[in-house]
């Protein structure tokens, strides 16, 4: 079994497999750090992680907006804006 792909398992999140991390981050709309933090808090059950992230949705959205603002600042500095 390689670290990038494993057969489909929509019930568990394995944060040691980059393919799982990418898949679940896209599916849940969160960053890798947020996903790893959620798994550390509630375990690897996808439904538990989804519920945990849902309860913390406001802080997730605020964190994502901050990431986007920082990225825009960096791009603006690189372009001399």
KADA-V255260 format. One line per field, one symbol per residue. phi: phi as a letter, one per 40 degrees, with the letter a starting at -180 (. if undefined). burial: b if it has 9 or more other C-alpha atoms within 8 Angstrom, else e. Layout:
# KADA-V255260
phi->???
burial->???
This chain:
# KADA-V255260
phi->.ccbaadcacbbbbccbdccccdcccccgbcccccccccccbgccdcccdcccccbdccccccccccccccccccccccgc
burial->eebebeeeeeeebebebbbbbbebbeeeebebebbbebbeebbbbbebbbebbeeeeeebeeebeeeeeeeeeeebeeeee
